[in-house]
Amino acid sequence: MKNAVIIVAGTGQHHDVQVEPGTTAGDVLSQVGLNGYVLSKDNGAHVFGNTENIYPDIDDGEKLHAASKTDVGTPSHVRAS
């Protein structure tokens, strides 16, 4: 089992979680009540898919980031017609 800290973008809020082998990004987000968010590491450089097993990709004590899907969606310079 690994420990991690989930930091919520724009709020400074954080959640301590325990990650077991086979745990997905969606499992972690649901556990802390952040449905509709995406989970990443390295300040967003590596965004996990909702069904992706995160256990092998994180270190014990790692800080992960949660951002609203709308915050990481379409770039602001792209406009719908």
N, C-alpha and C positions, 0 to 999 in steps of 0.2 A: 504494500500500500504506500502511496505517495501523498504528501500534503502539498497543497497549492493555495494561492491567494488569487481570487478573481477580483479585478479592479474594474468598476463600471465607468465607462468613458463619460466625461463631463460632469460627474457627480462626486468623485473622490470616495465614493462608497466602496467598501471591500467586503468580501465574503471568504472565510476560510473553508476549504473543502478537502475531503479525502478522496483520492482517486484510486480505484482498484483496477486490476487488469481487466480489459474489455469495456471499460467505461468510455462512452462516447461524449462528444462535445455537447450534444443535446441532453444527455443524462445530467451533466454538470449544470447546464443552464437551467434545466427544470428544477433541479435540487435547490437552487438559490432563487427561484421564481423569476427568471429572466427569459421567459418565452418571447420570441420575436427578436432575439439578440443573436449575434455571432460571437464565437470565441476565437481568440488569436493569441499568439505569443510573439515575442520580439517586437513589441509595439506595432502590431498589425502586419508585420512582414510575412508571417505564416498564419493564414486564416484556416481554421479547421472546418471541414464539412460537418453538418449536423449529425451524421451517422458515422463519422470517423472516430476510430478508437484512438484516444489521445494518450493513453498510458505509456506506450513506448517512446512518444515524442516529447515528453516533459520530464524535467528533473524534479527530485524531491525539493520542496520549498519554492518552486518556481512561481513567478508572478505572471498570471495570464490576464488578458484584457477582454472585456465584454463590451460590444458596441451595438447599438440599435441597427437593425438591418437597413433602416432608412438612412442612417449616417454613413453606411458603407456601400450604398447603392450606386445609382447613376451619377457620374461626375457632374459637377455644377455647370461645366461648360457645354454639356450636352442637353439640349432642350427637345421636348417632345413637340411634334408638329400638330 
